[in-house]
């Protein structure tokens, strides 16, 4: 919907979701495979996925208005 109504809003949301998905997958792989093998720390990595998705959503909610405010205040920083 963001692409149809306002493309300037749709692209940042899309890129944050893609980057957030990479972050969630990276956290899961690290916790599931490396924490146990390297440090013998028992971790249930699947239980952390909702928390990491929440982190991605909070980042989205905070970053979009912040970037818009900064780009309005400092138009020379816009590419």
N, C-alpha and C positions, 0 to 999 in steps of 0.2 A: 504494500500500500504506500509505503514511503517513497518508492520510486515513481509511482503514478502521480501522486499529489505534489511532492516536493523532492526532487532528486538530490538536492543539497543535503537533505535530511536522511534520505535512504542509504546513500553510500557510507556515511560514517557508522550508521547502525549495522549495516551489513559487515563492514570490516571489523567492528568490535565483536560481533558474533563469531566471525571466523577466527580472529585472534583469541577470543575467549575459549572457543572450542579447542584450539591448540593448547592453551594453558591448562584446561581441565584434563585433556588427554595426557599432557606432560606430567602433571601432578599425579595422576592415576598410575602411570607407568613407573614413575620414580617411587611412589609409596608402595606399590604392589611388588615390584621386582627388586629394587635396589635397597630399600630400608631393611628388609629381612636378610638378604644375602650379605650385605656389608656390615651391618651393625647388630643383627639378631634382635631387632625391635619388632614386636608383633603389631601389625597395623592392619586394620580392615579398610582397605583403600576404597572399596565401593561405598562405604558409609560417608566418605569425604566428598563424593561427587556432588550432592545437593549443596553443600557449603561452598564448593568451588564455583558452581553455577550461580549461586547467590552473589558471590564476589564479582563475577562477570556482570551480572545485572546491575549491581550497585555502581560498578565502574561506568557502565553505560549511562545510568541515570545522572551521575555526577558529571561525566565528561562532556556530554553533548551540550548542556546549557553553559558550561564553563568555556568551551571552545567558541561557542557563539558569542558570548559576552566579550571574550578577549579579542575575537576578530572584529567586533564592532568598535571596541575601544582603540584597537591598534590596527587599522586597516593596512598598514604597510607590511605587516607580518603575513598577510594572506598571499598564497602563491599565485 
